[in-house]
């Protein structure tokens, strides 16, 4: 598990939520979509880190 990679993924998630929220406030659908995409990217990054952790546990 890389703490740094997890922190980056969490930061990307927060950034996406903020961008999506700002898009909702302003009615900017493009900003909303980009925010959701960043959140999805964050989910993928967390999934990759989970997979790495599972492989490491299996090896140990």
C-alpha positions as CSV (number, residue, x, y, z in Angstrom):
1,X,0.0,0.0,0.0
2,X,1.3,3.3,-1.0
3,X,0.2,6.1,1.4
4,X,1.2,8.6,-1.2
5,X,-0.9,7.0,-3.9
6,X,-3.9,6.7,-1.7
7,X,-3.5,10.4,-0.6
8,X,-3.4,11.4,-4.3
9,X,-6.5,9.4,-5.0
10,X,-8.3,10.9,-2.1
11,X,-7.3,14.4,-3.2
12,X,-8.6,13.7,-6.7
13,X,-11.9,12.5,-5.2
14,X,-12.2,15.7,-3.2
15,X,-11.3,17.8,-6.2
16,X,-14.0,16.0,-8.2
17,X,-16.6,16.5,-5.6
18,X,-15.8,20.2,-5.4
19,X,-15.9,20.6,-9.1
20,X,-19.1,18.7,-9.4
21,X,-20.7,20.8,-6.7
22,X,-19.5,24.1,-8.3
23,X,-21.0,22.9,-11.6
24,X,-24.3,22.2,-9.9
25,X,-24.4,25.7,-8.4
26,X,-23.6,27.4,-11.6
27,X,-25.6,25.0,-13.9
28,X,-22.4,24.0,-15.7
29,X,-23.0,20.5,-16.9
30,X,-19.5,20.1,-18.3
31,X,-18.0,20.9,-14.9
32,X,-20.3,18.4,-13.3
33,X,-19.3,15.7,-15.7
34,X,-15.6,16.5,-15.2
35,X,-16.1,16.3,-11.5
36,X,-17.8,13.0,-11.7
37,X,-15.0,11.7,-14.0
38,X,-12.4,12.7,-11.4
39,X,-14.3,10.9,-8.8
40,X,-14.4,7.8,-11.0
41,X,-10.7,8.1,-11.5
42,X,-10.2,8.2,-7.8
43,X,-12.3,5.0,-7.4
44,X,-10.1,3.2,-9.9
45,X,-6.9,4.4,-8.2
46,X,-8.2,3.1,-4.8
47,X,-9.1,-0.2,-6.5
48,X,-5.6,-0.5,-7.9
49,X,-4.2,0.1,-4.4
50,X,-6.6,-2.4,-2.9
51,X,-5.4,-5.0,-5.5
52,X,-1.8,-4.3,-4.7
53,X,-2.5,-4.8,-1.0
54,X,-4.3,-8.1,-1.7
55,X,-1.4,-9.4,-3.7
56,X,1.1,-8.3,-1.1
57,X,-0.9,-10.1,1.6
58,X,-1.1,-13.2,-0.5
59,X,2.6,-13.2,-1.0
60,X,3.3,-12.6,2.7
